[in-house]
């Protein structure tokens, strides 16, 4: 597996969030994680109510049809994989690191439906791209990708990799892309908030043309905190040590402190800092019981 040439993927290197899946020429190399509703209920079924407090989602996200956004994201995801495949950078199904990621996803995905009922119908997919970039993302609809750089440069344990995957899945489950695009488009076409909430404007059609923006959206600090906490709880429910969320972001901070902007796409949109780590430390005790239960 060669490394991806980022001269042709400068925007894709900053991606995170969306998708729904359609068959493609390279489907055999992508290995769908098809987990039905019954499997999801078997693992998450009867679990305690959410232990972290993130509140409800923004009403603005309802202005962008979820199906439209997922379809646009699927197209972007397939284009990214096609470029990686053409450059020999898309990991085959036999790749040990990709198998490791599939195992982690297999434990996390069943936890997803309590955060978004739409996840029952998502066709989850996990891919690994050979690149020195420190990067990972999950698109709405369950399309996940990791770059080898984030696994190798940070020497991630399974628990830490699960925290990253859970965080990115949380962005998709909490529909942060959908909300951000609604805000952007409402501003761009000059709608007042009152007009938006009355359903005026053409945000649905606009969303269908915005797939490329999914690769460069920037989430708010509140969205990042939201994803941290939801991802933390999902990983704990899946049997991954919640303390790994703290060590993960400590490693992120060390990578940032190393200087040089090369290969730090993930950190440019997910800045590490003492506030972020303290917030995670405050919430780790809330999910430790879930972790212990999952490990029995």
LODREN-816938 format. One record per residue (C-alpha): residue number from 1; residue in one letter; x, y negated, z. Coordinates in nm, 4 decimals. Last residue first. Layout:
BEGIN
R   numar   gutor         px         py         pz
R     NUM       A          X          Y          Z
...
END
This chain:
BEGIN
R   numar   gutor         px         py         pz
R     296       X    -1.7902     0.8464     3.2408
R     295       X    -1.6063     0.5827     3.0344
R     294       X    -1.9250     0.4054     2.9244
R     293       X    -2.0324     0.3605     3.2879
R     292       X    -1.6955     0.2149     3.3831
R     291       X    -1.7136    -0.0289     3.0922
R     290       X    -2.0683    -0.1344     3.1737
R     289       X    -1.9640    -0.1957     3.5345
R     288       X    -1.6697    -0.4045     3.4152
R     287       X    -1.9065    -0.6276     3.2180
R     286       X    -1.9723    -0.9109     3.4636
R     285       X    -1.6203    -0.8852     3.6091
R     284       X    -1.4722    -0.9822     3.2655
R     283       X    -1.6815    -1.3001     3.2478
R     282       X    -1.4692    -1.5381     3.4530
R     281       X    -1.1505    -1.4036     3.2913
R     280       X    -1.3002    -1.4691     2.9490
R     279       X    -1.3719    -1.8301     3.0380
R     278       X    -1.0211    -1.8681     3.1808
R     277       X    -0.8686    -1.7344     2.8583
R     276       X    -1.0608    -1.9795     2.6427
R     275       X    -0.9754    -2.2698     2.8689
R     274       X    -0.6062    -2.1712     2.8768
R     273       X    -0.5749    -2.1822     2.4981
R     272       X    -0.6046    -1.9836     2.1809
R     271       X    -0.7344    -2.1418     1.8637
R     270       X    -0.9706    -1.9320     1.6525
R     269       X    -0.9897    -2.1226     1.3225
R     268       X    -0.6184    -2.1921     1.2764
R     267       X    -0.5424    -1.8820     1.4811
R     266       X    -0.6872    -1.6497     1.2212
R     265       X    -0.4940    -1.8128     0.9386
R     264       X    -0.1631    -1.7825     1.1285
R     263       X     0.0521    -1.6183     0.8615
R     262       X     0.2910    -1.9071     0.8093
R     261       X     0.2122    -2.2133     1.0215
R     260       X     0.5485    -2.2128     1.1950
R     259       X     0.5854    -2.2147     1.5710
R     258       X     0.6137    -1.9240     1.8126
R     257       X     0.3691    -2.0966     2.0411
R     256       X     0.0811    -1.9859     1.8217
R     255       X     0.1912    -1.6232     1.8424
R     254       X     0.2276    -1.6563     2.2211
R     253       X    -0.1250    -1.7955     2.2425
R     252       X    -0.2599    -1.5072     2.0378
R     251       X    -0.0822    -1.2635     2.2677
R     250       X    -0.2502    -1.4306     2.5657
R     249       X    -0.5726    -1.4084     2.3699
R     248       X    -0.5396    -1.0328     2.3423
R     247       X    -0.4276    -0.9894     2.7032
R     246       X    -0.7475    -1.1582     2.8210
R     245       X    -0.9818    -0.9641     2.5939
R     244       X    -0.7944    -0.6473     2.6913
R     243       X    -0.9250    -0.6858     3.0474
R     242       X    -1.2617    -0.5728     2.9062
R     241       X    -1.1267    -0.2166     2.8669
R     240       X    -1.3036    -0.0505     2.5744
R     239       X    -1.5825     0.1975     2.6485
R     238       X    -1.8348     0.0950     2.3830
R     237       X    -2.0360    -0.1014     2.6396
R     236       X    -1.7170    -0.2901     2.7243
R     235       X    -1.6590    -0.3673     2.3550
R     234       X    -2.0117    -0.5000     2.3127
R     233       X    -1.9783    -0.7112     2.6267
R     232       X    -1.6530    -0.8724     2.5193
R     231       X    -1.7809    -0.9290     2.1663
R     230       X    -2.0852    -1.1100     2.3042
R     229       X    -1.8599    -1.3207     2.5278
R     228       X    -1.5986    -1.4144     2.2699
R     227       X    -1.8606    -1.4668     1.9983
R     226       X    -2.0489    -1.7188     2.2129
R     225       X    -1.7264    -1.8949     2.3071
R     224       X    -1.6384    -1.9245     1.9386
R     223       X    -1.9864    -2.0498     1.8535
R     222       X    -1.9648    -2.3135     2.1279
R     221       X    -1.6268    -2.4283     1.9968
R     220       X    -1.7884    -2.4726     1.6581
R     219       X    -1.7293    -2.2414     1.3666
R     218       X    -1.5329    -2.3374     1.0587
R     217       X    -1.6540    -2.2027     0.7275
R     216       X    -1.3906    -2.1172     0.4665
R     215       X    -1.4766    -1.7774     0.3273
R     214       X    -1.8497    -1.8235     0.3715
R     213       X    -1.8249    -2.1260     0.1452
R     212       X    -1.7818    -1.8973    -0.1548
R     211       X    -2.1255    -1.7503    -0.0982
R     210       X    -2.2914    -2.0907    -0.1196
R     209       X    -2.5033    -2.0571    -0.4323
R     208       X    -2.7692    -1.8349    -0.2745
R     207       X    -2.7808    -2.0701     0.0226
R     206       X    -2.8946    -2.3571    -0.2021
R     205       X    -3.1949    -2.1572    -0.3157
R     204       X    -3.3037    -2.1076     0.0447
R     203       X    -3.2133    -2.4607     0.1488
R     202       X    -3.4563    -2.6180    -0.0964
R     201       X    -3.6049    -2.9029     0.1025
R     200       X    -3.8968    -2.9151     0.3388
R     199       X    -3.9598    -2.6406     0.5952
R     198       X    -4.1222    -2.8615     0.8566
R     197       X    -3.8159    -2.8075     1.0758
R     196       X    -3.5970    -2.9502     0.8039
R     195       X    -3.8180    -3.2551     0.7537
R     194       X    -3.8019    -3.3383     1.1226
R     193       X    -3.4240    -3.2950     1.1268
R     192       X    -3.3982    -3.5446     0.8428
R     191       X    -3.2921    -3.4081     0.5087
R     190       X    -3.0105    -3.5778     0.3234
R     189       X    -2.9155    -3.3071     0.0777
R     188       X    -2.5660    -3.2715     0.2190
R     187       X    -2.6738    -3.2940     0.5825
R     186       X    -2.9338    -3.0197     0.5468
R     185       X    -2.6785    -2.8197     0.3522
R     184       X    -2.4133    -2.8368     0.6209
R     183       X    -2.6521    -2.7663     0.9088
R     182       X    -2.8085    -2.4709     0.7276
R     181       X    -2.4634    -2.3426     0.6348
R     180       X    -2.3566    -2.3565     0.9991
R     179       X    -2.6651    -2.1716     1.1207
R     178       X    -2.6341    -1.8931     0.8651
R     177       X    -2.2638    -1.8598     0.9346
R     176       X    -2.3270    -1.8365     1.3100
R     175       X    -2.5734    -1.5558     1.2643
R     174       X    -2.5423    -1.4184     1.6205
R     173       X    -2.4867    -1.0726     1.4747
R     172       X    -2.2348    -1.1968     1.2199
R     171       X    -2.0292    -1.4004     1.4680
R     170       X    -2.0639    -1.1119     1.7141
R     169       X    -1.9098    -0.8701     1.4645
R     168       X    -1.6037    -1.0963     1.4573
R     167       X    -1.5714    -1.0927     1.8364
R     166       X    -1.6342    -0.7180     1.8562
R     165       X    -1.3637    -0.6538     1.5967
R     164       X    -1.1176    -0.8736     1.7832
R     163       X    -1.2023    -0.7137     2.1184
R     162       X    -1.1822    -0.3665     1.9644
R     161       X    -0.8314    -0.4447     1.8360
R     160       X    -0.7378    -0.5356     2.1938
R     159       X    -0.8720    -0.2077     2.3334
R     158       X    -0.7049    -0.0065     2.0569
R     157       X    -0.3747    -0.1746     2.1443
R     156       X    -0.2576    -0.4542     1.9200
R     155       X     0.1086    -0.4980     1.8325
R     154       X     0.0431    -0.8689     1.7663
R     153       X     0.2481    -0.8743     1.4462
R     152       X     0.1360    -0.5277     1.3392
R     151       X    -0.2398    -0.5291     1.3881
R     150       X    -0.2937    -0.8908     1.2847
R     149       X    -0.0566    -0.8543     0.9907
R     148       X    -0.2324    -0.5443     0.8573
R     147       X    -0.5301    -0.7573     0.7611
R     146       X    -0.8655    -0.6496     0.8997
R     145       X    -1.1940    -0.6463     0.7119
R     144       X    -1.5543    -0.6029     0.8237
R     143       X    -1.8766    -0.6210     0.6202
R     142       X    -2.1685    -0.5899     0.8629
R     141       X    -2.4569    -0.7780     0.7042
R     140       X    -2.3237    -1.1178     0.7999
R     139       X    -1.9487    -1.1024     0.7214
R     138       X    -1.6953    -0.9685     0.9697
R     137       X    -1.3428    -1.1073     0.9755
R     136       X    -0.9770    -1.0365     1.0471
R     135       X    -0.6525    -1.2329     1.0130
R     134       X    -0.2889    -1.2628     1.1121
R     133       X    -0.1611    -1.2735     0.7540
R     132       X     0.1275    -1.0443     0.6644
R     131       X    -0.1011    -0.8647     0.4220
R     130       X    -0.2080    -0.5101     0.3387
R     129       X    -0.5866    -0.5113     0.3543
R     128       X    -0.7859    -0.2771     0.5767
R     127       X    -1.1545    -0.2109     0.5198
R     126       X    -1.4586    -0.1512     0.7380
R     125       X    -1.8191    -0.1194     0.6188
R     124       X    -2.1522    -0.1379     0.7936
R     123       X    -2.4654    -0.0915     0.5884
R     122       X    -2.7010    -0.3197     0.7760
R     121       X    -3.0560    -0.1956     0.8342
R     120       X    -3.0437    -0.1659     1.2129
R     119       X    -2.8343    -0.4832     1.2255
R     118       X    -3.1481    -0.6833     1.1532
R     117       X    -3.2489    -0.6297     1.5154
R     116       X    -2.9715    -0.8623     1.6289
R     115       X    -2.7956    -0.8636     1.9668
R     114       X    -2.9471    -0.5426     2.1009
R     113       X    -2.8822    -0.3902     1.7592
R     112       X    -2.5050    -0.4158     1.7759
R     111       X    -2.4046    -0.1630     2.0411
R     110       X    -2.4183     0.1307     1.7981
R     109       X    -2.1649    -0.0559     1.5807
R     108       X    -1.8948    -0.0716     1.8483
R     107       X    -1.8090     0.2974     1.8873
R     106       X    -1.7904     0.3797     1.5162
R     105       X    -1.6148     0.0491     1.4610
R     104       X    -1.3288     0.1606     1.6859
R     103       X    -1.2997     0.4948     1.5059
R     102       X    -1.3117     0.3237     1.1667
R     101       X    -1.0329     0.0894     1.2775
R     100       X    -0.8120     0.3851     1.3698
R      99       X    -0.8876     0.5485     1.0377
R      98       X    -0.7766     0.2274     0.8677
R      97       X    -0.4524     0.2302     1.0638
R      96       X    -0.3875     0.5934     0.9696
R      95       X    -0.4455     0.5314     0.5936
R      94       X    -0.6337     0.8290     0.4489
R      93       X    -0.9277     0.6161     0.3329
R      92       X    -0.6926     0.4188     0.1098
R      91       X    -0.5744     0.0716     0.2192
R      90       X    -0.6369    -0.2105    -0.0263
R      89       X    -0.3128    -0.3912    -0.1111
R      88       X    -0.2391    -0.2352    -0.4499
R      87       X    -0.2726    -0.5750    -0.6170
R      86       X    -0.5843    -0.4796    -0.8131
R      85       X    -0.7306    -0.3272    -0.4969
R      84       X    -0.6804    -0.6514    -0.3029
R      83       X    -0.8481    -0.8530    -0.5770
R      82       X    -1.1378    -0.6081    -0.5930
R      81       X    -1.1674    -0.6122    -0.2147
R      80       X    -1.1997    -0.9902    -0.2108
R      79       X    -1.4534    -0.9825    -0.4932
R      78       X    -1.6561    -0.7184    -0.3112
R      77       X    -1.6628    -0.9301     0.0032
R      76       X    -1.7727    -1.2366    -0.1899
R      75       X    -2.0553    -1.0468    -0.3580
R      74       X    -2.1700    -0.9005    -0.0291
R      73       X    -2.1690    -1.2501     0.1210
R      72       X    -2.4116    -1.3800    -0.1385
R      71       X    -2.6440    -1.0860    -0.0705
R      70       X    -2.6223    -1.1405     0.3047
R      69       X    -2.7044    -1.5092     0.2626
R      68       X    -3.0103    -1.4392     0.0534
R      67       X    -3.1361    -1.1737     0.2919
R      66       X    -3.0909    -1.4042     0.5928
R      65       X    -3.2967    -1.6807     0.4377
R      64       X    -3.1466    -2.0186     0.5347
R      63       X    -3.3797    -2.2519     0.7262
R      62       X    -3.4139    -1.9965     1.0048
R      61       X    -3.0556    -2.0751     1.1066
R      60       X    -3.1735    -2.4158     1.2260
R      59       X    -3.3645    -2.2632     1.5164
R      58       X    -3.0303    -2.2111     1.6942
R      57       X    -2.9698    -1.8778     1.8629
R      56       X    -3.0746    -1.7975     2.2179
R      55       X    -2.8639    -1.8150     2.5305
R      54       X    -2.5050    -1.6954     2.5682
R      53       X    -2.5101    -1.5503     2.9199
R      52       X    -2.3091    -1.2317     2.9614
R      51       X    -2.4606    -0.9213     3.1233
R      50       X    -2.7091    -0.8428     2.8507
R      49       X    -2.9839    -0.6111     2.9727
R      48       X    -2.8847    -0.2680     3.0921
R      47       X    -2.8582     0.0147     2.8430
R      46       X    -3.1661     0.2241     2.7660
R      45       X    -3.0426     0.3172     2.4241
R      44       X    -2.7065     0.1785     2.3239
R      43       X    -2.5552     0.5128     2.2333
R      42       X    -2.8580     0.7068     2.1145
R      41       X    -3.0316     0.3962     1.9880
R      40       X    -2.7565     0.3278     1.7389
R      39       X    -2.7567     0.6861     1.6214
R      38       X    -3.1315     0.6756     1.5637
R      37       X    -3.1077     0.3442     1.3803
R      36       X    -2.8722     0.4919     1.1269
R      35       X    -2.4948     0.4499     1.1175
R      34       X    -2.3513     0.4409     0.7699
R      33       X    -1.9883     0.3410     0.8052
R      32       X    -1.9050     0.3080     0.4372
R      31       X    -1.5667     0.4368     0.3248
R      30       X    -1.4007     0.1659     0.1173
R      29       X    -1.1957     0.3734    -0.1219
R      28       X    -1.4941     0.5544    -0.2734
R      27       X    -1.6793     0.2249    -0.3152
R      26       X    -1.4141     0.0904    -0.5529
R      25       X    -1.6372     0.0587    -0.8567
R      24       X    -1.9167    -0.0981    -0.6479
R      23       X    -2.2379     0.0095    -0.4756
R      22       X    -2.4266    -0.2653    -0.2954
R      21       X    -2.3881    -0.3694     0.0588
R      20       X    -2.5360    -0.6353     0.3003
R      19       X    -2.2974    -0.9181     0.3907
R      18       X    -2.1446    -1.1905     0.6214
R      17       X    -1.8690    -1.3471     0.8532
R      16       X    -1.5144    -1.4434     0.8564
R      15       X    -1.2690    -1.5662     0.5975
R      14       X    -0.9543    -1.7761     0.6114
R      13       X    -0.7444    -1.5571     0.3826
R      12       X    -1.0220    -1.5619     0.1262
R      11       X    -0.9492    -1.9267     0.0559
R      10       X    -0.5860    -1.8739    -0.0400
R       9       X    -0.6553    -1.5520    -0.2252
R       8       X    -0.4747    -1.5806    -0.5574
R       7       X    -0.1484    -1.7199    -0.4157
R       6       X    -0.2118    -1.4901    -0.1222
R       5       X    -0.0562    -1.1914    -0.2980
R       4       X    -0.1682    -0.8962    -0.0860
R       3       X     0.0963    -0.6638     0.0460
R       2       X     0.1517    -0.3274    -0.1148
R       1       X     0.0000     0.0000     0.0000
END
